[in-house]
């Protein structure tokens, strides 16, 4: 799974994209909202670790998600 942070413009907020190994979009959510329904993506119980990755992730850089 891969993660990328997309910078919003004007009234559009920053977003996070989760992509599978084929780079197909599997999740798209606001960076500033609480993480919900992560069990659908196999990330249940990893909310704090994922939030840490999101806060350190630079905009526009695709990174392999290893948590």
C-alpha positions as CSV (number, residue, x, y, z in Angstrom):
1,X,0.0,0.0,0.0
2,X,1.2,3.5,-0.8
3,X,0.3,6.9,0.7
4,X,0.5,10.4,-0.7
5,X,-0.5,13.8,0.7
6,X,-2.1,16.2,-1.7
7,X,-2.0,19.9,-1.0
8,X,-5.3,21.7,-1.2
9,X,-5.8,25.2,-2.7
10,X,-8.0,28.1,-1.4
11,X,-11.1,26.5,0.2
12,X,-10.1,22.9,-0.7
13,X,-8.4,21.2,2.2
14,X,-5.4,18.9,2.1
15,X,-6.2,15.2,1.3
16,X,-4.6,11.9,1.8
17,X,-4.7,9.1,-0.8
18,X,-4.1,5.5,-0.1
19,X,-3.2,3.4,-3.1
20,X,-2.7,-0.4,-3.5
21,X,0.4,-2.0,-5.0
22,X,-1.0,-1.4,-8.5
23,X,-1.5,2.3,-7.6
24,X,-5.2,2.0,-7.7
25,X,-6.9,4.5,-5.4
26,X,-8.5,2.7,-2.4
27,X,-9.1,5.6,0.0
28,X,-9.3,9.3,-0.1
29,X,-9.8,11.4,3.0
30,X,-9.1,14.8,4.5
31,X,-5.8,15.1,6.3
32,X,-7.2,17.1,9.2
33,X,-10.1,14.8,10.1
34,X,-10.1,11.9,12.5
35,X,-9.2,8.6,10.9
36,X,-12.3,6.4,10.7
37,X,-13.2,3.1,9.1
38,X,-9.6,2.0,8.7
39,X,-10.6,-1.6,9.1
40,X,-11.8,-1.6,5.5
41,X,-8.1,-1.1,4.5
42,X,-6.5,-3.5,7.0
43,X,-5.3,-0.7,9.2
44,X,-7.4,-1.1,12.3
45,X,-5.6,-0.3,15.5
46,X,-2.9,1.7,13.6
47,X,-4.6,5.1,13.8
48,X,-1.8,6.7,15.8
49,X,1.0,5.4,13.7
50,X,-0.8,6.4,10.5
51,X,-1.4,9.9,11.9
52,X,2.3,10.2,12.7
53,X,3.1,9.2,9.1
54,X,0.6,11.8,7.7
55,X,2.1,14.6,9.8
56,X,5.7,13.8,8.6
57,X,4.8,13.2,5.0
58,X,5.7,16.0,2.6
59,X,3.2,17.1,0.0
60,X,3.3,15.3,-3.4
61,X,5.7,12.5,-2.4
62,X,4.5,9.0,-2.9
63,X,5.7,6.7,-0.1
64,X,5.3,3.0,0.6
65,X,3.1,2.7,3.7
66,X,4.9,0.5,6.2
67,X,3.2,0.6,9.6
